Amino acid sequence: MKIFYLALLLLSVGHVSNAQQTRKPYGYKRLPLVENKVVYTGVVVAPCISQQVLFERARQWLAQTIISGPDTARTRNREAGMLVAHGLLNQPPIGAFKDPNSYTYDCTIYVRDGKYKYQIDRFQWAYSTMTLTGTVARGPFTSPLEQLGTLPNNYYTEDRAGYVDEQMKALISSLEATLAPHSAADLTW
């Protein structure tokens, strides 16, 4: 009888590992990681466009596009060709309890003659747990976005990671369309 249970246990362990191998990839994995931090970055060719023109286009794009709170600092260094803005995303409420989620991030743009580099990083995730009546039960809590990678894989973590990824990709597309219509190339900064 003990051998039967041991064989059953071994079969179930093998079955679990097979199920884990065929499981859909965890949504958090689609967020780009650099040294275990979520970072969206790229270098883009902008042929025949001067640093001054790229800088002005980037400045205007940041002012019109990056949504932030009243305490947002914006850094501009025309000589170094660097601009930084702090952005805010408010995710529409999800789940039965309509828990609010928001994300802050830094968007840095470096410009040079004929190319620019963007880097979106330093993501912070703020959330609260709500009751059915719509009042805050717990929170707000703030943690690095990378905290999503430690949570169980479920609809809510999938949705949060997917929301951030979609919003950042749309933001990057908007930046690329504004600074210089082009085809991206692999460059080093």
N, C-alpha and C positions, 0 to 999 in steps of 0.2 A: 504494500500500500504506500509506503514512504517513497518508493521508486516512482510510482505513478504520479504522486504530487510533485516530486522533483522534476520529472519529465514535463509535467504540465507547466511548472514554473519556468523552466528553460524555454519552452515553446512560447509562453506569453512574453518573456523578455525579448525573444527574437522578433515577435510580432510587433511589440512596441517600437523597437528600433527601426523596423521596416516602415511603420507608420510615420515615425519622425522624419525619415529620409524623404518620404513622398509629400510631406506637409508643405503647404504654401509658404514661401519665404516670409519671414516676419517683416511687417511694414516698416519698422524703424530702420531696417537694413537698407532701404532705398534712399535714406538720407546720406549725403556724402560725408564721410568721416576722414579727417586728417588728424593723426595722433589722438584718436578717440574723441575728437571734438567735431561738431557739425559745422562744416565750412563749404560754402559755395564760392568757387573762385575760377577765374579764367583770364587769359590774355587774348586780346582781340586786335587784329590788324585793322587800321583805319588809314588806308593809303592816301597820301597827299593832303592830310589834314594836320594842321599845326597843333602844337601843344596848347596854344592860347585858345584856339577854336574849340578843341576838345574840352578844355577846362570850363569854358563858358557854357557849353552844351551840358556838361555834367552838372554844373552848378544849378542851371535851370531845371534839369531833370530831377535832381534831389529836392529842390524847393517845391516842385509840383507833385512829386510822386511819393516821397517817403512820409508816411503818416506817423505822427508821434505826439507825445504828451507835451504839456507846457514846459517841462523841465529839460527838454531836449537841447543838447548842445550840438552845434554844427561847426566843424572845423574846416577851414580853407587855407591852403598855403599855395598861392599861385606860383611862386618860384620853384617849389618842390614838385608842383603838379599833383597835389594830394587834396582830396576832399573826403570828409567823414560825416555821416549823419546817423542818428539813432532812430530806428523805426519801430513801429508798433503794429501788430496784427491782432485783431479781435475776431476770434473764431465764433461763428454763429453757434448758439447753444446746441448741445447734442445730448442724447439719452433721455430717459424717462424723467429725470430730475432737472434737466436743462442746466447742467453744470457749466458755468462760464469758464472759458479758456482764453488767455491772451499770450502773445509772444513778443518779446522785444529783441532787437538785434542791432548790430552795427553794420553799416554799409560803407565801405571804403573804396574810393576810386582813385587810381593813380593814372596820370596822363603823361604821355611823351609825344614827340612828333611822330605821327604815323601809327600809333598804337596806344592802347589803354589796358589797364588791368582792373578788375573788380574783385572784391572779397567781401562776402557777407558771412559774418560769424558772431560769436559771443551771444548766442541765443539764450534767453531766459524764458521759462515757462511759468506763468502765474495761473492758478486755478483755485476754485472753491468747490465745496460739496454742498449741494442744495437739498432742501426737503421738498416734498410734494407740493407744499404750499408756496414754494418759491423763495423761502428765506434761507439765508446761509446757515448751514449746519456746522461746517468746519471751514476754516480758511479766512482770508486767502493765503495760499502757500506759494512760494516762489522757489524755483530750483532751476539748475541748468537743463536745457532741453535734452541733454544726453541722459537724463534720468528716465526718459521714456524707454531706453534700452534695457532698463532693469525691471520694468513692469511686465506682468504676464501678457502674452500675446492675445489680445481680444479686439473686439470691434472698436472700442474707444481708443486704444493705443494706435490701431491701424488708422483710424480717422484723424487723429491728431497729427501723426507723422505724414499722412497723405495731404492734409490741409497745408502744413508748412511747406512740403515739397512742391505742391502745385502753385502756391503763392510765390515762392522764391523763383521758380522757373518762369512764371509770368512776369515777375519783376525784372529778371535778367533779360527776357525778350524785349521788354519795354526799353530798357537801357540800351541794348544793342540797336534797336530801331531808331532811337533818338540820337545816339552819338555818331553813328556812321553805318548806314546800310552796307553790309559787307558779307563776306563768308569768313567764318572763324577759322583760324589756323593755329596749329600748335607752335607756340613761341615760348621762349624763356624771357623772363623779365630782366 
